[in-house]
């Protein structure tokens, strides 16, 4: 019996025989991200930032281990593994490069010839790894340095807010996580990932977002997606963007000649890489990648530099070069705060099937095994291919201890007790009460809430305050919100109160029910084309009261959910009573002697008639949204939809008004919308938003039920893109109760054109071209064309946009400049 037990133990150990050690250079400096694997296999690992490595091998005995590191000579060491663990420390020698072995055409730059060969053969090389299964490991870490206790007057405490473990200087790890998964991949973009284990430092219930989807950087493609499409150094049009220099050649452990090519951008502001690409002579496959990406080339001013490294290993049996490891690191900063991070990825145990079964790939691209976040230390020590550094090990230990302490009921009660202390000044400034163990909080907005302070000619100055109750459950996604708001107009001396109850049942199909009700002032266009902030400035300083309001008393019931993959359906039942309102003030800070227009949207000079009579009606509505080819991630904490960028999103809506105080107010309205956001590679982004609709039996309906179009008479834009509005159209001149068609098209060049224009490219701006069209019966179509610059600003803060717009309706109508202030999205 003892012999059997011993044999079983030895068999178990042989399945996970461990070779471990340190990799360093000749001077003893540790080398990070060294690729280590048994020869002619894809079962490898990499060294950590301290040069430490651990390699699990399936059988003991004679082993040939390969150590591969860009810039150093590859070592192939044969050992006899008899004792576990086997300690193998290795010193790598710097690679010596020669130039005389590669002579393709003495009249041509040899690097150019190599790159041309790599481009010519990239389809053949790409096809060799176009279909595979593999084990996948990912580790992500974010660090911060010199984080102040306050930023712009606001207290920042990541130790408290995120469970970080920063030292007294505000430096340390703020995020550390790992995943182990099995993946199946088929080019161009079929992916199936099953996460077996997931771990987040300081969160024993957390599920990491490190996935294979975020690691599929393929330089055989013409472009790589980094929010901006960056040009591969071996893209078909690569010579338009790069110059190349052959730094030298060397021979690897298989006696294959490797060419080290320096990649040099032709123009500084283009979406390009710089650094080195290593190409295998004769097969012209990629051997390795060591490339930098400057933040300004990605139109990300907060990012300083990102470095992407890839190592490929060769199997002499199937003659395939396959990516075995990848690292993505970055440095970023703002306000003097420095951030850095790194993601390490290891691909192992490759299989290259001739074909996959038909149902291998579907709409679900990610799923988790049950209890994936419950794996113990023994599991991670056995399955983690890259050993933890001392700093990472310490972070896990400290944060796990901190997490248990900070999530104990005693600690949470003490923190809540401190936070919940009521001060007399809270009556004015606001108060928040929370009960963290029971997962609910209560907010009182206070008497003075500047974000709700505004001015309009109906109410004069108005101020809002209110109460809000939230209760949530992170595990099943349930969330309940009860909210009430009181708004007081100082000129019309009227208090209006609204209330809302919303309950989300889960975060799988996102079933949600909402009940609204109360009294409020509402714009005739319920899409609210002019914000309270912009209207306040326009009125008080320029005497332009563009916002037109009426009094709305209402009660509404909504319900919606995902009913199938990519299909969301919702419905509403609403009672509305509308009453007219008139101007009650002529106050202004500037131009006080001028007069405001009336509150009548149909006739701004009619101060007697408000534009409609008081009435009521009931509305029933049905809405549907469909994302074609919708993909999704299945996580234990929810289902997350991913729109398929190849296809548009369709919206359908039907609304019926009935039970009106008079028959004339009743109508039917059907409409549809198509939204398409198309990434066209390095040439930018093309987006279009098409709308069409038709009213039935609507000859005498109230004006607020018309179809209104989002105009703009303030010359201020407050959105990132102008895909739902016209830039010069008056707010109500083209409103209709008949049929209509509306189109908005915008092309953002992402620097494709601007980067090539001398002097203008110094702005690091983006060229934006726009076209807008509106067609309604019995009128000539209204259209706008625009040209503008986005990504304008100072230093790292690119918050402005500037557009020149021309409008046409039965000929030229006028032109103007629109100032885009994207910061208003934050302020509002």
N, C-alpha and C positions, 0 to 999 in steps of 0.2 A: 504493500500500500504506500509506504514511504517512497519507494522508487517511482511509482506512478505519479505521485504528487510532485516529486522533483523533476520528472520528465515534463510534466505539464507546465511547471514554473519556467523551466529552461525554454520550452517551446514558446511560452508567452513572451519571455524576454527577447527571444530571437526575432519575434515579429516587430519589436520596437527597439532594436539595438541602436544605441545612441553613440554617435561620434561627436565630440564637442571640443572646443578650443577657442583660440584667439588668432585672428589674422591681422598681421601688421606689416609695415614696410621695413626696409633694411635698418632704419634707425629706431625701430620699435614703436613707431606711432601706429595706433589702431586704425584699421581701414574699415569704414562702414560700407554696407551695401555690396559686399563681395558675394558673388554667386557661387554656391557650393553644391555639387551634385555628383552622384555616381556616374561614371562614364557610360555613355550610350543610353542614358535614361532621362526622363523628365521629372525625376523625383528629387527636387532640390530644395534649397533654402537660401537665405542670405544672412550675412552678419549684421548685427545691430550697430547703433551709433558708437558703441565701445569696442567694435571689432569682434565681439563674442558671437559664436554660432553654435547651433545644435542640429545635427542631421540624423534623422531617424532612418535606419535602413531595415529592409525586410528580412535579411538573412545575415548571420555572422559568417566568419571565414574571410577569404581573400576579397578585398575590395579595392577598386581603383577610383579615387576621389579627385574630382576636377575643381580647381579654384580659379575663378574667372573674374577679372576686374578691369574695367576700361582704363587704359593708361599703364597697366602693369602686365608683365609676362604671365600667361596662363600656366599654372602648375598642375601636373597630373601625377598624383602620388598613390602608389600601391601599398596597401597595408594588410596585415593579417589580424582580424578582429577576434580575439579570444576572451577578453575581459571587458565587462561593461561597467561604467561607460569607458569608451576608448578616447583618450586625450590626444589630440593632434593639433599642435600649434604650428602655424605656417607663416613664413616671411616671404612676401612677394617682392620681386625685383621690378624696377621700372622698365617699361617696354623701351627697347631701342628700335627706332624707326629707320628704314632705308628708303631711298627714292629710286635707285637704279633698277629695281626689279620690274617696275611697271613702265613700259614704254609702248604706248598704244599708237600715238601719232606725235612725232616730235614737233610738228608745226602747230599742234593744238595743246591747250591746257589739259594735262592728263586727268585732272579732276573732272573737267567737263565731260571727257569721254567716259569716265567711270559712271558719272551720274546719268548720262544718256543711256548707258547699258542697263543701269538699275531701273530707269523709267521703262525701257523697252521690255524688260523681263519682269516687271513688278506684278503683272496679272498672273503669270505662271507661278511666281513665288507666293503671291497672295492666295491663289487657289489651293496650294498645298495645306494651308491652315484654315481653309474656308469653312471647315466643319469639324468640330471637336467636342469632346467631353473632358472635364478636368476638375481637380480639386482646387479650391480657391481660398486664399487667406488674405485678410486685409487688416491693417492697423492704422488708425488715425490719431494724431495728437496735435493739439493747439496750445500754444504758449503765449503769455503776455509778459511784457517787461515795462516796468515803471508806470503802472496804472495809477493815476491820481485818485484821491478819495472823492473828488468832485470833478465833473465835466460840465462846463457852462452853467455852474451853480447847482447842478443836480447831483445828489449823493450817489456814488457808485460803490457797491460792496458786493463783489462777485463771490466772496466767501459765503455771504448770506444768501444772495440771490440765485447763485448757480451751484452752491456746494463746492466751490473751488477751494484750493489750498494754497493761497498766495502768501508770500512772506511779507515782512514789514515794508519792503520797497515796492510792493504791488507787482511782484514777479512770480511766475510759476506756471504750472500746467492748469489750464482751464477746461480741457476736454481730452479724454483718452478712451478709446474704444477698440474692439476687435470683433472680427467675424470669421467663422469657418463655414464654408459652403461647398456644394457641388453644383457645377454649371454645365449647361449644354449650349453651344453657340453655333449659329449658321449664318454666314454672311449673306446679305449685308447687315441685318439687324435683328435676326431671330435670337432671342435669349430666354433661357429658362434657368432660374436659380433657386435652389432650395437651401436655406440657411439652417445649418445644423446647430451652431453655437453662436451666441451673441453676448457681448460683455461691454458694459460701460462703467468706467471708474466712478464710484460714488453713487451708483444707482442700480440696486440689485433687481429692479423691475424693468429696467430700460432695455430697449431694442435698438441696436446700432443701425445707423443709416449707411454704414460702409457696405457697398455692394459692388458686384462685378459690373453693373450697368455704368457706374461712374469710373470704370477703369479701362474701358475699351477704346484706347487711343491707338489707332492703326495708321501708321505712316505709309502704308501702301495705298491708302485713300488719298484723293487729291486735297481734301481739307480735313481738319480736325476741329471738333466743336469745343470751344472754350467760351461759351456765350457768344463769342465772335468766331467766325470760321477762319482758322489760321491755315496758311498754305504749307503743305508738306514739302520738305526739301526735295522729294522725288515726285512731286505732282507733275501732271502732263505739261503744265505751263510754268514749271518751277524756274526756268531761266529768265522769265519776266520779273522775278522777285529776288533771285539770289545770284551771287557770285560764289565760286568754289575754289578752294586751294587744297591740293594734295599735301598733307603734312608728312606722310610717310606710310610705309607698309610694314607688316610683321606677319609671322606665321603662328597659327594657333596650335593646340595640342594635336589636331588631326592633320597637321601640315598643310592647312588651307591658308592661302594668303589673304590677309585682311587689310583693306585700304582705309586709312583715317582721313576723312574729308572735312575740312573746315567750312562751315556754312556761314556766309556773309550776306546780310541784307543789302539789296541795292538802294533802297530808300528807307530812311529811319522810321517813318511813321506807319509803314505798311503792317498788316497783320501777319507777321513772319516770326520765325524762330531765328536764333543764332547759337552757334556752338559747334558740335561735331556729330557727324553721322558716320558709322563704320559699315563698310560694304565688303561682302565676300567676293573676292576675285573669281571670275569664271561663272559662278552661279548668279552673282549680282544680288544676292539676298542681303537683308539687313542683319548685321552682326550685333550692333549696339547703337544706342541713342544717348546723347548727352547734350541736351539743348535747353537754352534759356528762353523765357518769354517775358518781355518787359511789359509792365502794367499799362503804360500809355499806348502800347500797340494793341492792347485788348480793349481800349477805351475805358479802362478801370484805373483811375488816378490813385486810388488808395492802395493798390497793389504795386509794390516796387518791382519785384522779379519773382518769377516762378520757374523752377527747374524740373525738367522731366527727364528721367533716365530709364532706359530699358536695356535688359540683357537677354540675349537669345542663346540657346544651346542647340547643339547639333547631334542628331542620332544617326550613326553610320548605317544602321539597319534600314530605316525608312527614308534616309537622306532628307530629313525635314529640319529646317531651322524654326524653332518655336520659342516664343517669349516665355521665359521662366520667371522673371522678376521685373518689377517696375516700381519706381519711386517718384512721387510728385511732392515737391516741397515749395514753400513760398515765404516771402517776407512782405509785410504790409505795415501801414501805420498812418495815423492822423493825430492831430493835437499833441504831437510829441510822444504818443504811445506807440510802442512797437509790438507787432504781432508776428509770430511765425508758426508754421505748421508743416506737417509731413504726413503723407500717406504712403505706406509700403504695401506692395501687393506681391504675392507669390502664387504662381501657377504650377501645379504638379500633377503627376499621374495622368498625363494626356492619353486620350484615345482618339484616333482619327477614323471614324466610320465612313464607309462609302455613301451611306444615306441614313437619315433618321426616320423613325416610324412616323406616320402621318400625324398622329396626335401629340407628338413630342412638344411642339410649340403651339401656344394658344394666346389668348388675351392676357392671361395671368403670367407675368414675367418674374415674379418673386413670391416666395412663400416661406414660412418658418415651420420648422419641426416643433412639436409640442414640447414645452419646457426648454426651448433653446436658450433662454436666458437664465437657466438654473444649473448650468454645468459647473462642477466643482473645480477646485484648484488642481486636483489630480488630472482631470480631463485636459485642462489647458496646458499643464506642464508636459503632457504627453503629445498633444496635437498642435501646439503653437510652434510653427517652423522657425520663427525669429525670436530668440530669447529676449526677455525684457532687460532693459538697462536698469541700473540701480535706481535712477530717478523714477522710472516707470513703475518698478516694483514698490517703491516707497509711496508713490501716488495712489496705487491700488489699496495698499494697507491703510494709509491715513484716511483716504476718502471713504473707504468702506466703513471704517470706524466712525468717521464723522457722520456718514449717512445714517447709520443705526442710531447714533446719539440724537441727530437733528430730526429724525422721524419718530422718535419715541414720543408717546403722548405727553409725558411730563415736560419734555423740552418744548414741544409745540405749544402746550398750554402756557408755559412761561413766556414764550415769545409773543404769543397772541395777547397775553395779559399786558405786556409792556406796550405793544402796538395799539391796543384798544383803549388806552387811557384817554378819557375825554377832557378836552380843554375848552374853556369858555370861548376862545377865539374860533374854535371849530364851527360854531354856529354861523360864522361869516365865511370862513375859508373852505369848509367842507370836512367831512368825517368819514372814516372807513373802519368798519368793524369786521373782523374775520374770525372764523373758527376752523382752523386748518385740519384738525383730526376729523371733523365731521364734514369737511369740504364744502363750506359755504362762506359767503361774505356779503356784506351789506354796505352800500355806498350812499352817502348824502353829498350832493354836489356843492352845497353851500349857497349863500346869498350872492356872493360875488364870484361868478364864473366867467372870466373874460372871454373864453372861447364861445360862450353863448350870447355875448353882448353884441347887439347889432342895431342898425337903424333902417327904417323904411318909412315912407310917407303915410302909410295907413296907421301904424302903431307908434310912430316916432321911435324913440329909443325903446328897445325891448330887452328883457333880461329873463333868462331861464334858470330854473333849478329843478332838482328832482331827487328821487330815491331809486336805487337799483339793488335787487337781490339776485345773487348767483349761487347755484348749487350744481356740483359736477361730480362725475365718476370717471376717472381716467381709464379704468379697466374695460368698461363696456361702452364708453362714449356718451353716456347720458349727460344731458345738461339742461338745466331749467333756469330761465331768466324771467324775472318780474320787474318791470320798469315803469315808473310814472314820471311825468315831466310837467311842470307848471311854467307857463310863459306869461309875462305881464308886459303890456304895452303902456308906456307912460303918457302917450298922447291920447290914445283912445280909451285909456283907463279901464282896460278890460283884462281879466285873468282868464286864461284858457288852459285846460288840463287834458292831457292824454295819458293813456295807460297801455301796457303791452304785457302779454304773457306768451312766452315761447318755450317749447319743450322739444328737445331733440332726443329721440328714442335710442339711437345707437350711432356708431360711425362705420357701419357696414353698408347699409343702404341709405343712410342719412335721412330716415323718416323724421319729419319735423312738422309740428302743428303750432300755429300762432293765432292769437286773438288780440286784436287792436281795438281801440275805441277812444272817444273823447271829442274835444273841440280844438281846432288849430286854424291858423291862417295857412293857406295853401296857394302855391303858384298855379295859374291857369294851365301851364304846362307842368304836369306832375313829375317830369324828368328833371325839373329845377335847373334850367340852363344857366341861370345866374346865381351865384352863391351869395349868402347873406353878407359875407365879408366884402366881396367885390362890389355888391350893391351899396353897402354902407359907404365905402370910399367914393364910389361914383356919385352918390346922392349928396353927401356932405361937402365934397370938395368941388364937384363939377355940376351939381344941380341936375343930374340925370337919374331919374327914378325909373329905371328899366323894369324892375320887378313889379309885376301886377298880381294882386292878391284877392282872394275871396275867403269867406268864412266857411269852414267845413266841419260839420258835425257828423260823425261816422262811427260805424261798428263793422268789424271785418274779421272773417275767419279764413285762415289759409291752411292748406295741408299739401305736402310734397314729399317725394322720395324717388330714389333710383328704382326703376321697375325691371330693368334689364341692363346688361352691360352697355354702357354709353348712353342709356336712355333715362332721362329724368322727367317726371310728370308732376305737375302741381295744379291745384285748383283753388278758387277763392269764392266766397260768398260775402257780399258787402252791401251795407245800407249807407246811403249818403244823403245828407241834407245840406244844400248849398245856399248861402245868403250873400248878397252883395256887400261890398265895403267901399268907402270913399276915403279920399285923403283927409287926414285930420291935422296935418302940420305942414308948414312951409319953411321950417328951420333948415339952415345950412351953415357950415363954418365959413365957406367961401362962396361968393356970388349970391349973397343973401338977398339982394334986391331982385334977382331973377325969379321967375315962377317955375314951379314943377309942372310936368304934364299930369293929366288926370290919371286915375287908377283904372280907366276903361281901356282894355287892350285893343278894342275895335276902333276907338276914336280917342286918341290921347288929348284932344282939345275939348272933349265933352265932360264937363265937371258935374253935370246933373244926372245923366243916365249912366248907371254902372256897367251896362253891357249885357245884363241878363236879369231875370226875375227869380226870386226865391222859389225853390222847388226841392223835391226829393225824389229818389229812385233807388232801385235795387240792382246790383250788378252780379252776374255770375261769370266767372272766367275759368278758362282751361289753358294751360301752357305746357309745352313739351320742348325738351332740348335733346338733340341727338348728336353724339360725337362718333363719326365713322371710324372704324378701326381702333376703337378705344382700348388701351392697355391699362393694366392696373397692378398695383402691388398689394399683396395680401399680407398684412401684418397683424399680430395678435391684438394690437391696439387700434386697428382700423383698416379699412380698404381705401386705397389712395389711387384715384384715377389719373392716368397720364394721357393727355390728348395726343393722338397720332397726327404729327405735323404734315403728313402727306395729304390729309383729307380735311375738308371744311367742317365747321359745326353748323347745324341747322336748328332754327328755332321756329316753332309754330305757336300761334296764340289765337284764341277765339274768345270774344267777350259779348255778352248779351245784357242789355239794360231793360228792365221791366218794372212793373208796379210803380210807375212814375206818378207824380201828382197830376200830370197831364200826359195824354198818350203821345204827344209830340216829342217828349223827352226820351222815349224808348227807341232802341236801335240794336243792330247787330254789327260787329266789327271783326273781320278776320284778317290776320296779317302773318307774314313769314319773314325770316331774316337769315341770311347766309353770311357767316364770318369765316374768313380764310386768312391765316397768318403763315406765309410761305417763306422759308429760309432758302435763299438762292445762293448759298455758299459764300464765297468771298465777295460776291457782288452785292451783298446786303440782304435786306428783308423787304418783302412785298406783302402788304396787308390790305384786304378789302372787306368792306362791310356793306352789304346790299340789303335793302329793306323794301318790301312792297305790301300793300294792304288795300282793303276795300270795305266801305261802310254800306250797309243796307238799311232802307227805311229810316234814313237819318236826315231828312230835309230840314227839320226845324229843331234839331237837338241843341242843348246848351253848349255854349262856346268852350267850356272846359273839357267837353267830351270830344271835341275835334282832335284830329291828328295834328299835333304841333311839332315843329322842327327846331332842333336846338341851334339857335342863332347865337350871335355875339356882336354886340354894339359897343363893348367896352375896350376892344383891342387888347384885351388881356387873356391869355390862355393859361389854364391851370392844370392841364393833363399832360401826360408824357407824349401821347399821340393824339392827333385830331381825326379820329375814326368814327366819331359819333356826333359831329357838330359841324356847322358852317362857320366860317371865320368872320364874314361881313354881313350875313343875313340878319335883317331885323327880326325880332323874336316872334312876331305874330302875323306878319304880312302875308305869309303863304299857307297859313293853317287851312285845313280842308276837312269836310265831312263826306268826301267822295273817295275816289281811288287815288293812289299815290305810288310813286317809286322814288327811292332815295339811294344814292351811291356815294361811298367815301372810299377813296383809294390813296394809299400813302406808301411811297418807296423810301426807305432809309438806306443810304448807300454804305453805312458802317465804315465810311472812310475810303471806299473803293475809288471814288473820283477825287475827293478832297486830298487824299494822301499824295496825289500825283501833281498837284498844282503848287508851284513854287510860291513861297511866302505864305499863302493861305494855309498850307499844310502845317505851319507853325502854330496855328490856332488849335490844332488837334480836334477840329470840329467834324461834324457829320452833316452831309448834305441830305436834305429831305425834300422830296417832290410830292406835291399833293394835287388831287383832283376831286371835286365834289359836284354832284349833280342832283337836282330835284325836279321831278315832273309831276304836275297835277293838272286836272282837266281845265280847259278854257284859259290857260295861261301858257306863255312861252316858258320852256324849261329854264330854270335858274342853274347857273354853274359857276364854279370857282376853280382857279388854278393857282398854285402857290409854289414858291421856292424858298427854302429856308435853311438855316444853320442850327443844328442842335449840339448839345454837349459844350455849351459856352459857359464860361465862369472864370473863377480866380483860383489859381493853385489847384488843389485837389477837388474843389467843390464846383462841379459842372451842373449848375441848377437852372440854366437859362436857355431859351430858344428864341430865335428871331425869324419871322416869316414875312415875305412880301406876297400879298394876295391881290388878285384881280378878279372881279366878278362880272358876270354877263347874264342878261335876261332881255331878249329882244335887242341884242347889241350890248355894247360896253356899258356897264353900270357904274363902276368906280374901282378904286384900289385903296390899299391901306397896309399898314404894318401891324402885325400881331406880336406882342411881347409875351413869350412863354415863361411863366414863373412857376416851375415845377415844385418849388418849396411850398406853394399854397396847398398842395395835396397833404403835406404834413401838418400845416397850421390849421387846416379845416378838419 
